């Protein structure tokens, strides 16, 4: 089974809070039993999370060898200039090495984007802008580190698309089953 979930801000990408600190987890959203996240999305990031019960599919979705494209809507502090966009497109040198080239373009604020709770801080004297950034690798906090490296701190990060799957039609906390995988079908036949 493959499930698309729109992960809200401030929710852990796991079903229990091992730190037992009362943080929100995936368990509160009524997701089907026996599925697990294929990859991660930081607690302070929002948007598309794929969950599956098929280990081979999870591996294919997250293994950098398969280079599954992931597109993020990124609200940044500042107004990007052409040099900053070029640097993102060509790859940025981070403390763990250079990133692969990325798609990076200035966009209007996404029309169907929901308000965040709590809202992103607003400062009259500091402009902000939206970027669409597409990666084919997945390092820890990569988008945030890339935008910071070019002088554009990330204020809000929403994963909008992963491969052929998108958030379309899902509000935060909503999910839908998009396909049954072979392992799901086999398990049903054995019962």
C-alpha positions in Angstrom: 0.0 0.0 0.0 1.2 3.5 -0.7 -0.3 6.5 1.1 0.1 10.2 0.5 -0.1 12.2 3.7 0.0 16.0 4.1 2.2 16.3 7.2 1.3 19.4 9.2 4.0 21.6 10.8 5.3 20.5 14.1 4.5 16.8 13.7 7.2 14.1 14.0 7.7 11.7 11.1 7.2 8.7 13.3 4.3 7.0 15.0 5.5 7.4 18.6 7.5 10.0 20.5 10.4 7.9 21.9 11.5 11.0 23.9 8.0 11.0 25.6 7.9 14.7 25.5 4.3 14.9 24.3 5.2 16.0 20.7 2.6 15.3 18.0 3.2 12.1 15.9 1.7 10.4 12.9 -0.4 8.2 15.3 -3.0 10.9 15.7 -4.1 11.0 12.0 -5.8 7.6 11.6 -3.4 6.2 9.1 -3.7 2.6 8.0 -1.9 0.0 10.2 1.4 -1.5 9.1 2.7 1.4 7.0 5.8 3.4 7.7 7.3 6.6 6.3 9.4 6.3 3.1 12.0 8.9 4.0 11.7 11.8 6.5 10.3 15.3 6.7 11.6 17.4 9.6 9.2 18.4 12.3 9.4 22.0 11.3 8.7 21.2 7.6 5.3 20.5 6.1 3.8 18.7 3.2 4.0 15.5 1.2 5.1 12.4 3.1 4.8 8.9 1.5 4.1 5.9 3.7 4.1 2.3 2.6 4.1 -1.3 3.9 6.4 -2.3 1.0 10.1 -2.3 2.0 11.3 -2.6 -1.6 9.2 0.4 -2.6 10.4 2.4 0.4 14.0 1.7 -0.6 13.4 2.7 -4.2 11.7 6.0 -3.1 14.5 7.0 -0.7 17.7 5.5 -2.3 19.7 8.3 -3.9 20.6 5.9 -6.8 17.1 6.2 -8.0 17.2 10.0 -7.9 13.4 10.5 -7.2 12.8 14.2 -7.8 11.4 16.1 -4.8 10.0 19.6 -5.2 9.7 22.0 -2.3 8.0 25.3 -2.0 10.4 27.4 0.1 9.6 30.8 1.7 12.9 32.6 2.2 13.9 35.8 3.9 15.1 38.3 1.4 14.7 38.7 -2.3 16.8 36.3 -4.4 18.9 37.7 -7.1 20.0 35.9 -10.3 23.4 35.0 -8.8 21.8 33.3 -5.7 19.5 31.3 -8.0 22.4 30.3 -10.3 24.3 29.0 -7.2 21.4 26.9 -6.1 21.0 25.5 -9.7 24.7 24.7 -10.0 25.1 23.1 -6.6 26.1 24.6 -3.3 29.1 23.7 -1.2 27.9 22.5 2.3 30.0 21.3 5.2 29.4 17.6 4.0 30.4 18.4 0.4 28.9 19.9 -2.7 25.2 19.3 -3.5 24.1 18.1 -6.9 22.6 20.7 -9.2 19.1 21.6 -8.3 16.1 23.1 -9.9 15.5 26.6 -8.4 13.1 29.2 -9.6 11.4 32.3 -8.1 7.6 31.7 -7.9 4.5 33.5 -6.6 3.2 32.3 -3.2 1.4 29.0 -4.0 -2.3 29.8 -4.4 -3.6 26.7 -2.7 -1.2 26.9 0.3 -2.9 26.7 3.7 -2.0 29.1 6.6 0.6 27.7 8.9 -0.1 27.3 12.6 1.7 29.1 14.2 2.2 31.6 11.4 5.6 32.5 10.0 7.0 35.6 11.7 6.4 38.7 9.6 8.7 41.7 9.6 7.8 44.8 7.7 11.4 45.8 7.1 12.6 42.4 5.7 11.1 41.2 2.4 10.5 37.5 1.7 10.0 35.5 -1.4 9.0 32.0 -2.5 11.2 29.5 -4.4 10.4 26.2 -6.0 13.5 24.0 -5.4 13.8 20.5 -6.9 16.4 18.0 -5.5 17.4 14.6 -6.6 19.3 13.8 -3.4 18.2 13.9 0.2 20.7 15.1 2.8 19.6 16.1 6.3 18.0 19.6 6.3 19.4 20.1 2.8 17.1 22.7 1.4 17.5 24.9 4.6 21.2 24.5 4.4 21.4 25.4 0.7 19.3 28.5 1.0 21.3 29.7 4.0 24.5 29.1 2.1 23.4 31.6 -0.5 22.2 34.1 2.0 18.4 33.3 1.9 17.4 31.8 5.3 14.3 29.5 5.0 11.2 30.7 6.8 8.8 28.0 5.7 9.4 24.7 3.9 6.6 22.6 2.2 7.4 19.5 0.1 4.9 19.7 -2.7 5.9 16.8 -5.0 7.9 13.5 -4.9 8.3 11.7 -8.1 4.8 11.4 -9.7 2.9 12.1 -6.4 1.8 15.5 -5.2 -0.1 17.1 -2.4 -3.0 18.1 -4.7 -6.3 18.1 -2.9 -5.0 17.3 0.6 -5.3 19.7 3.5 -2.8 19.4 6.4 -3.4 16.1 8.3 -5.3 14.5 5.4 -4.2 11.4 3.5 -5.3 9.0 0.8 -4.3 5.6 -0.5 -2.9 6.0 -4.0 -2.0 2.4 -4.9 -1.9 -1.1 -3.6 1.5 -2.6 -3.8 2.4 -6.3 -4.6 3.2 -6.9 -0.9 -0.2 -5.7 0.2 -2.0 -7.8 -2.4 0.0 -10.9 -1.4 -0.8 -10.4 2.3 -4.5 -10.1 1.5 -4.4 -13.4 -0.5 -2.7 -15.2 2.5 -5.4 -14.3 4.9 
